Amino acid sequence: MSLSFREVACTLRKRLAYYQAVYRHPDTPWMSKALLWLAVAYALSPVDIIPDFIPVVGHLDDLVVVPALIVLAIWMVPNHVIRDCRSVAASCRVT
């Protein structure tokens, strides 16, 4: 299965719009908002749990910690918020 650059970019835009809508929704619990903020801060921060100069494992923590924080944050969000936010993010078209 080969994905074009446009399809990957569209998927990324959809996911970012979805997470942004979840973060801004008034019914999203504060703990979910804090975890989403923490995931973004950890991804952009130069400070890591395991330093990046350690081969393989240093970069592997970024690939585990950030998605784990996002999954945990979305897991805490009520179902009606998830439905509302998915409809907002579904408007991307691939041309």
C-alpha positions as CSV (number, residue, x, y, z in Angstrom):
1,M,0.0,0.0,0.0
2,S,1.6,3.2,-1.1
3,L,0.4,6.6,0.3
4,S,1.1,9.8,-1.5
5,F,2.5,12.8,0.2
6,R,-0.9,14.6,-0.1
7,E,-2.8,11.7,1.6
8,V,-0.3,11.7,4.5
9,A,-0.5,15.5,4.8
10,C,-4.3,15.4,4.7
11,T,-4.4,12.7,7.4
12,L,-2.0,14.7,9.5
13,R,-4.2,17.8,9.1
14,K,-7.3,15.8,10.1
15,R,-5.7,14.5,13.2
16,L,-4.3,17.9,14.3
17,A,-7.8,19.4,13.7
18,Y,-9.4,16.6,15.7
19,Y,-7.0,17.0,18.7
20,Q,-7.4,20.8,18.6
21,A,-11.2,20.4,18.6
22,V,-11.0,18.0,21.5
23,Y,-8.8,20.4,23.4
24,R,-11.1,23.4,22.8
25,H,-14.4,21.6,23.5
26,P,-16.0,22.8,26.7
27,D,-16.9,19.3,27.9
28,T,-13.4,18.0,27.7
29,P,-12.1,17.2,31.2
30,W,-9.2,19.3,32.4
31,M,-7.0,16.3,32.9
32,S,-7.3,15.4,29.2
33,K,-6.4,19.0,28.3
34,A,-3.4,18.8,30.6
35,L,-2.2,15.5,29.1
36,L,-2.6,16.9,25.5
37,W,-0.6,20.0,26.5
38,L,2.0,17.8,28.1
39,A,2.3,15.7,25.0
40,V,3.0,18.8,22.8
41,A,5.4,20.2,25.4
42,Y,7.3,16.9,25.6
43,A,7.5,16.6,21.8
44,L,8.9,20.2,21.5
45,S,11.1,20.1,24.6
46,P,14.8,19.5,24.4
47,V,14.6,17.7,27.7
48,D,13.9,13.9,27.4
49,I,13.5,11.0,29.9
50,I,16.2,9.2,28.0
51,P,18.9,11.4,26.4
52,D,18.9,11.4,22.6
53,F,22.7,10.7,22.4
54,I,22.0,7.1,23.5
55,P,21.6,5.1,20.2
56,V,18.1,3.9,19.3
57,V,16.7,4.0,22.8
58,G,17.2,7.8,23.0
59,H,14.8,8.4,20.1
60,L,12.5,5.6,21.0
61,D,11.2,7.3,24.1
62,D,9.8,10.1,21.9
63,L,7.9,7.5,19.9
64,V,6.4,5.9,23.0
65,V,5.8,8.8,25.5
66,V,4.0,11.2,23.2
67,P,1.5,8.7,21.6
68,A,0.9,7.2,25.1
69,L,0.0,10.6,26.5
70,I,-2.3,11.3,23.6
71,V,-4.0,7.9,23.9
72,L,-4.5,8.4,27.6
73,A,-5.9,11.9,27.1
74,I,-8.4,10.8,24.4
75,W,-9.4,7.8,26.5
76,M,-10.7,10.1,29.2
77,V,-12.8,12.2,26.9
78,P,-16.6,11.5,26.9
79,N,-18.1,9.8,23.8
80,H,-20.3,12.8,22.8
81,V,-17.2,15.0,22.6
82,I,-15.4,12.5,20.5
83,R,-18.4,12.4,18.0
84,D,-18.6,16.2,17.9
85,C,-14.9,16.6,17.2
86,R,-14.6,13.8,14.6
87,S,-17.2,15.6,12.5
88,V,-15.2,18.8,12.7
89,A,-12.0,17.0,11.5
90,A,-13.6,15.1,8.6
91,S,-13.6,18.0,6.2
92,C,-10.2,17.5,4.5
93,R,-10.2,16.5,0.8
94,V,-7.3,14.9,-1.1
95,T,-6.9,16.4,-4.6
